[in-house]
Amino acid sequence: MQNRNLKLYDLGLVDYTDAWEFQNVIFEEILSIKANNRIATDGNIQDTFNVLVFCEHNHVYTLGKSGKPNHLLASDDLLNQWDATFVQTNRGGDITYHGPGQLVVYPILDLDNFFTDIHKYMRLLEEVVINVCADFGVKSGRIAGLTGVWVDCESDNPRKVCAMGVKTSRWVTMHGLALNVSVNLDYFQHIVPCGISDKAVTSLENEIKKPVNLKLVKDSILKHFVLQFQIDLVDM
C-alpha cells in the first residue's frame, strides 16, 4: 500500500557527517520495515514512510563514489586555512562543496510509494529546483548528460546553480540536492565541481544581484516538492 505522507525536518546549520548519520538512521529504518514486510507470513504489513530534510553545512568538500580524488585541488593546509573539511561519501556523483548559504535538501523516500524509476526521480528533483529558481526570477534548465540545474543552459556561459547526488537501495533514497542561494562561491575554486572543468558555478543571489531570504527558498522548495511528487505533508 502506498504511503505518500511526508515528514519535514529542518536541521539548520550542521556538520555534514552529523546530517549523514541522521539520514542513515532513517534510511536504515525504512529498509528494515521493507525487509520485515517481505518475510511477514501473518499479513502484518507495516507502512513505510517518507522524510524531507533541510539543512546547511559547515564548510565541507564531499566526494561521491564515482568521483576522482584529484578533483580536490586544495592541500590539507589550504583546507585548514579555509576552515573546510573533506569527506568521502556514499552518494553518486563527483566532488562538490557545501557551506553556509547553500540549501541542502535530503529526500529520504521509499520510491515504492511513488514510482520505481531513478531517472524519473532525478528529473523530478531537477524540476523542483527549476520551478524554485523561477519563483525568484531566475530562468534555469537542464544540460543533456549533466545532472543538476543550470542558469543560461543554452548559452556559451552556462552556470550550475544546483548539484545533485543520491544513493538508493531497494528503492529507498538518501542524499539529494544542494541549491546555491547565497553561498560564498570562492570555495568552488578549490575543486573541479562535479568533475566538470569547463563550466562555472553560480547562486541565486549572484544571478539576481540582491539578497535572497533562505526561509523563502525553503518554502518554495517544499511547495514544488509536494506538487511534483504529489505528496501530503504531515505533522511530526
PLY file of the C-alpha trace (Angstrom):
ply
format ascii 1.0
element vertex 236
property float x
property float y
property float z
element edge 235
property int vertex1
property int vertex2
end_header
0.00 0.00 0.00
1.41 3.38 -1.00
2.06 5.98 1.68
2.77 9.42 0.26
2.83 11.22 3.59
5.96 13.31 4.17
7.66 14.38 7.39
9.82 17.51 7.26
12.92 18.12 9.38
14.96 21.33 9.37
18.36 20.72 10.98
19.68 24.26 10.46
23.47 24.59 10.20
25.01 21.18 10.88
28.22 19.27 10.16
28.00 17.08 7.09
28.78 13.87 8.97
26.07 14.56 11.56
23.47 15.08 8.82
24.71 11.95 7.04
24.18 9.92 10.22
20.74 11.49 10.72
19.79 10.43 7.20
21.27 6.97 7.60
19.22 6.17 10.70
16.01 6.97 8.81
17.23 5.21 5.66
18.02 2.00 7.57
14.70 2.12 9.43
12.76 2.22 6.15
14.89 -0.60 4.74
14.22 -2.65 7.88
10.46 -2.16 7.53
10.63 -3.30 3.90
12.73 -6.35 4.82
10.28 -7.37 7.54
7.34 -6.89 5.19
8.91 -9.25 2.66
9.07 -12.11 5.16
5.83 -11.42 7.03
3.58 -14.50 6.99
0.73 -13.20 9.13
-0.32 -10.35 6.85
1.06 -7.82 9.34
2.47 -5.36 6.83
3.80 -2.03 8.13
3.69 1.12 6.03
7.00 2.71 5.16
7.34 6.48 5.35
8.99 9.43 3.61
11.14 12.23 5.01
12.47 15.53 3.67
15.46 17.08 5.44
16.55 20.72 5.09
19.93 21.90 6.32
23.04 23.94 5.67
26.51 22.54 6.23
29.68 23.90 7.70
32.36 24.23 5.00
33.00 20.79 3.52
34.03 19.15 0.26
32.38 15.80 -0.40
33.43 13.18 -2.94
30.92 10.72 -4.37
31.57 7.08 -5.21
32.29 7.79 -8.86
34.40 10.87 -8.17
38.11 11.39 -8.65
40.17 12.43 -5.60
42.34 14.70 -7.75
39.28 16.88 -8.37
40.00 18.30 -4.91
42.57 20.97 -5.71
43.27 22.09 -2.16
46.03 20.82 0.12
45.38 19.97 3.77
46.95 23.29 4.72
44.61 25.18 2.42
41.60 23.30 3.78
42.62 24.38 7.27
43.11 27.94 6.09
39.60 27.99 4.63
38.14 26.21 7.68
36.92 23.34 5.47
36.94 19.55 5.75
36.92 16.74 3.20
34.61 13.72 3.34
34.31 10.70 1.06
30.65 9.75 0.93
28.43 7.02 -0.49
26.30 9.13 -2.81
26.64 9.13 -6.56
28.44 11.85 -8.47
31.83 13.52 -8.16
33.10 16.25 -5.84
31.12 19.23 -4.62
31.19 21.88 -1.92
28.68 22.53 0.86
28.65 25.57 3.10
26.56 28.28 4.76
24.18 29.96 2.34
23.62 26.76 0.38
20.32 24.97 0.98
20.89 21.21 1.13
17.80 19.04 0.71
17.81 15.33 1.53
14.69 13.41 0.44
14.58 10.01 2.13
11.78 8.38 0.18
10.53 4.87 -0.39
10.05 5.11 -4.14
7.72 2.09 -3.95
5.29 4.71 -2.63
5.69 6.73 -5.84
7.37 5.05 -8.84
10.36 2.78 -9.27
12.35 4.82 -11.76
15.59 6.54 -10.69
15.83 8.53 -13.93
12.34 9.95 -13.31
13.26 10.68 -9.69
16.29 12.73 -10.70
14.36 14.63 -13.35
11.62 15.49 -10.82
14.23 16.80 -8.37
15.58 18.97 -11.17
12.06 20.15 -11.99
11.52 21.17 -8.36
14.65 23.33 -8.49
13.82 24.80 -11.90
10.48 25.96 -10.52
12.10 27.33 -7.37
14.53 29.35 -9.46
11.60 30.71 -11.47
9.95 31.84 -8.22
12.99 34.08 -7.69
13.13 35.38 -11.24
15.95 33.11 -12.40
15.45 31.13 -15.59
17.15 27.75 -15.37
17.09 24.35 -17.02
18.99 21.17 -17.85
22.02 20.32 -19.94
21.82 16.91 -21.63
24.05 14.37 -19.93
24.82 16.60 -16.92
22.75 16.02 -13.80
21.72 19.20 -11.97
20.21 22.59 -12.75
21.89 25.32 -14.78
21.38 29.01 -15.49
21.78 30.16 -19.11
22.00 26.49 -20.02
21.65 27.18 -23.76
24.30 29.91 -23.85
28.07 29.80 -24.18
28.31 30.51 -20.45
26.13 28.02 -18.53
26.40 28.23 -14.75
25.46 25.49 -12.30
23.13 26.62 -9.55
22.22 23.21 -8.09
24.22 19.98 -7.77
22.67 16.57 -7.15
23.87 13.19 -5.96
21.85 10.33 -4.49
22.14 6.83 -3.09
19.39 4.22 -3.43
18.85 0.74 -2.03
15.71 -1.32 -2.60
14.14 1.88 -3.97
14.86 3.88 -0.81
16.71 7.16 -1.43
19.11 9.31 0.55
21.38 12.32 -0.13
19.84 14.72 -2.66
20.45 18.25 -3.86
22.41 21.37 -2.97
20.98 24.69 -4.16
23.33 27.67 -4.06
21.33 30.51 -2.53
23.83 33.00 -1.07
26.87 30.74 -0.69
30.45 32.03 -0.94
31.33 30.93 -4.49
35.07 31.33 -3.84
35.05 27.90 -2.19
34.32 26.28 -5.55
37.73 27.47 -6.80
39.36 24.65 -4.85
37.62 21.79 -6.69
36.62 20.69 -10.16
32.89 20.98 -9.36
31.10 17.71 -10.13
34.10 16.81 -12.28
33.19 19.50 -14.83
36.12 21.80 -15.56
34.74 23.98 -18.34
31.58 25.41 -16.72
31.05 27.90 -13.92
29.07 27.78 -10.68
26.57 30.41 -9.57
23.96 31.17 -6.91
20.50 32.71 -6.82
21.91 35.79 -5.12
24.66 36.10 -7.72
22.11 35.96 -10.51
19.56 38.45 -9.21
22.15 40.77 -7.58
20.31 41.15 -4.30
19.93 39.22 -1.03
17.75 36.12 -1.03
15.82 35.03 2.06
16.69 31.38 2.77
13.37 30.81 4.54
11.51 31.81 1.38
13.65 29.39 -0.64
12.77 26.58 1.78
9.08 27.42 1.43
9.41 27.34 -2.36
11.27 24.01 -2.33
8.61 22.45 -0.13
5.78 23.80 -2.27
7.21 22.45 -5.51
8.33 19.16 -3.96
4.79 18.50 -2.78
3.42 19.35 -6.23
5.93 17.28 -8.23
5.72 14.19 -6.03
2.01 14.56 -5.22
2.53 14.08 -1.51
0.87 15.06 1.75
2.83 16.93 4.42
2.19 15.61 7.91
2.98 16.98 11.37
5.93 15.37 13.14
0 1
1 2
2 3
3 4
4 5
5 6
6 7
7 8
8 9
9 10
10 11
11 12
12 13
13 14
14 15
15 16
16 17
17 18
18 19
19 20
20 21
21 22
22 23
23 24
24 25
25 26
26 27
27 28
28 29
29 30
30 31
31 32
32 33
33 34
34 35
35 36
36 37
37 38
38 39
39 40
40 41
41 42
42 43
43 44
44 45
45 46
46 47
47 48
48 49
49 50
50 51
51 52
52 53
53 54
54 55
55 56
56 57
57 58
58 59
59 60
60 61
61 62
62 63
63 64
64 65
65 66
66 67
67 68
68 69
69 70
70 71
71 72
72 73
73 74
74 75
75 76
76 77
77 78
78 79
79 80
80 81
81 82
82 83
83 84
84 85
85 86
86 87
87 88
88 89
89 90
90 91
91 92
92 93
93 94
94 95
95 96
96 97
97 98
98 99
99 100
100 101
101 102
102 103
103 104
104 105
105 106
106 107
107 108
108 109
109 110
110 111
111 112
112 113
113 114
114 115
115 116
116 117
117 118
118 119
119 120
120 121
121 122
122 123
123 124
124 125
125 126
126 127
127 128
128 129
129 130
130 131
131 132
132 133
133 134
134 135
135 136
136 137
137 138
138 139
139 140
140 141
141 142
142 143
143 144
144 145
145 146
146 147
147 148
148 149
149 150
150 151
151 152
152 153
153 154
154 155
155 156
156 157
157 158
158 159
159 160
160 161
161 162
162 163
163 164
164 165
165 166
166 167
167 168
168 169
169 170
170 171
171 172
172 173
173 174
174 175
175 176
176 177
177 178
178 179
179 180
180 181
181 182
182 183
183 184
184 185
185 186
186 187
187 188
188 189
189 190
190 191
191 192
192 193
193 194
194 195
195 196
196 197
197 198
198 199
199 200
200 201
201 202
202 203
203 204
204 205
205 206
206 207
207 208
208 209
209 210
210 211
211 212
212 213
213 214
214 215
215 216
216 217
217 218
218 219
219 220
220 221
221 222
222 223
223 224
224 225
225 226
226 227
227 228
228 229
229 230
230 231
231 232
232 233
233 234
234 235
